[in-house]
Amino acid sequence: MAASPALRSLTLAGLAAALVAGGLYAFGTEHTPDYSISLFGRSGVDTLSLKSWLATGVLAFAVIQVGLALWMYGRLPWVAAAPPQVGPVHRAFGVAAILLTIPIAYHCAFAYGVQTKVDTRVAVHSIAGCFLYGAFVAKVVLVRSPGWRVPSWSLPLLGGTLVATVAVLWYTSALWNFNDFKLPF
């Protein structure tokens, strides 16, 4: 018996996510950190403020993405149905958000790598960073599935997972930096 198109799409998305996240994790754990790596001309501690503000931009885009998705799916009370232009705007904000993560991820990957033995904050941040790109690839695979043959719950689940992961990354990095290197509980 052949697998359903939905099952094939979900399986492919899961495999793609695992390969990307696992590959980033493997690279990050085997890579020798180079703390002198520059980000837009800044290195060392000077990068923390820049990365924190970029991450705050990513978080803002993620929140906008949630609002646009809720609007597109008619889940906002007291708001009229979304016009067709909202879909392309949602995609544009998604592209902007992921593009904004690239310089941050580049610096994190090459300057620090994946560190799981420093402390809990760093370990959570490292693993969440790898997971973010795996979840993003999974969402792209599902969105591009032929004929949208995916369960109706899958895209909102992946979108929510992406936003939650962005929030975790922001909390363990930007908020930590803005709060004098302490996590508020």
C-alpha positions in Angstrom: 0.0 0.0 0.0 1.4 3.4 -1.0 1.8 6.1 1.5 -0.6 9.1 1.3 0.7 12.3 -0.2 0.3 14.0 3.2 2.4 11.3 4.9 5.1 11.6 2.2 5.2 15.4 2.6 5.4 15.2 6.4 8.1 12.5 6.2 10.1 14.5 3.7 9.8 17.7 5.8 10.8 15.8 9.0 13.8 14.2 7.3 14.9 17.6 5.8 14.6 19.2 9.2 16.6 16.5 10.9 19.3 16.7 8.3 19.7 20.4 8.5 19.5 20.7 12.3 21.8 17.6 12.7 24.3 18.9 10.1 24.5 22.3 11.8 24.8 20.7 15.2 27.6 18.4 13.9 29.4 21.3 12.3 29.0 23.4 15.4 30.4 20.8 17.7 33.4 19.9 15.5 34.2 23.4 14.4 37.0 25.2 16.4 35.6 28.5 17.6 37.3 31.7 16.5 36.4 34.4 18.8 38.0 37.0 16.6 35.5 36.5 13.8 34.1 39.9 12.7 30.4 40.9 12.1 30.0 44.1 10.2 33.5 45.2 11.4 32.8 44.3 15.0 34.3 41.5 16.9 34.3 40.0 20.4 32.0 41.7 22.9 31.3 44.5 20.4 29.1 42.1 18.4 26.7 41.4 21.3 24.8 44.7 21.0 24.6 44.5 17.2 23.4 40.9 17.3 20.9 41.7 20.0 19.3 44.4 17.9 19.3 42.2 14.8 17.6 39.4 16.9 15.1 41.9 18.2 14.2 42.7 14.6 13.8 39.0 13.9 11.5 38.7 16.9 9.4 41.6 15.7 9.1 40.1 12.3 8.1 36.8 13.9 5.3 38.5 15.8 4.1 40.2 12.7 4.1 36.8 11.0 1.8 35.4 13.6 -0.6 38.3 13.2 -0.6 38.0 9.4 -1.1 34.2 9.6 -4.0 34.6 12.1 -5.5 37.1 9.7 -5.1 34.9 6.6 -6.7 32.0 8.4 -9.6 34.1 9.7 -8.6 33.6 13.4 -8.6 37.3 14.4 -11.9 38.2 16.1 -13.6 41.4 14.9 -11.3 41.6 11.9 -12.6 41.2 8.3 -11.3 38.5 6.1 -7.8 39.1 4.8 -7.4 40.4 1.3 -5.3 38.3 -1.1 -2.3 40.6 -0.7 -1.8 39.5 2.9 -0.3 36.2 1.7 2.6 37.8 -0.2 3.2 40.2 2.6 3.3 37.3 5.1 5.9 35.6 2.8 7.9 38.8 2.5 8.1 39.2 6.3 9.1 35.6 6.6 11.9 36.0 4.0 13.1 39.2 5.8 13.1 37.4 9.1 15.2 34.5 7.9 17.6 36.8 6.0 18.1 38.8 9.2 19.1 35.7 11.0 21.9 34.8 8.6 24.5 37.3 9.8 23.7 36.4 13.4 23.9 32.7 12.8 27.1 33.1 10.7 28.8 34.9 13.6 27.5 32.4 16.2 28.5 29.4 14.2 32.0 30.5 13.4 32.9 32.5 16.5 31.4 30.1 19.0 30.1 26.9 17.4 27.7 24.8 19.3 28.5 24.8 23.0 26.6 22.5 25.3 29.0 22.4 28.3 29.4 26.1 29.2 26.1 26.6 30.9 22.4 26.0 30.4 21.7 29.3 28.6 24.4 28.7 26.1 23.4 25.1 25.5 19.7 26.0 25.0 20.7 28.8 22.7 23.1 26.6 20.7 20.6 23.8 20.2 17.7 26.2 19.4 19.8 27.9 16.8 20.4 24.5 15.0 16.7 23.6 15.4 15.5 27.0 13.9 17.0 26.2 10.5 15.7 22.7 10.6 12.2 23.9 11.4 12.4 26.5 8.7 13.4 24.0 6.0 10.6 21.7 7.1 8.1 24.6 6.7 9.4 25.4 3.2 9.2 21.7 2.2 5.5 21.6 3.4 4.6 24.9 1.8 6.1 23.6 -1.5 4.4 20.2 -1.3 2.6 19.4 -4.5 -1.1 20.4 -4.3 -0.8 21.4 -0.6 -1.5 17.9 0.4 -0.6 18.4 4.0 -2.7 18.2 7.1 -4.3 21.5 8.0 -2.6 21.5 11.4 0.9 21.1 10.0 1.7 24.7 8.8 0.3 26.4 11.9 2.3 24.0 14.0 5.5 24.6 12.2 4.9 28.4 12.1 4.2 28.4 15.8 7.3 26.3 16.4 9.4 28.8 14.4 8.1 31.7 16.4 8.6 29.9 19.7 12.2 29.0 18.7 12.9 32.6 17.7 11.5 33.7 21.1 13.8 31.2 22.9 16.8 32.4 20.9 16.0 36.0 21.7 15.5 35.3 25.4 18.8 33.4 25.7 20.8 36.0 23.8 19.3 39.5 23.2 17.4 39.7 26.4 20.3 38.3 28.3 22.5 41.0 26.8 20.0 43.8 27.3 19.5 42.7 31.0 23.2 43.0 31.9 24.1 39.4 31.1 21.4 37.9 33.3 18.2 36.0 32.4 15.1 37.3 34.0 12.8 34.6 35.3 
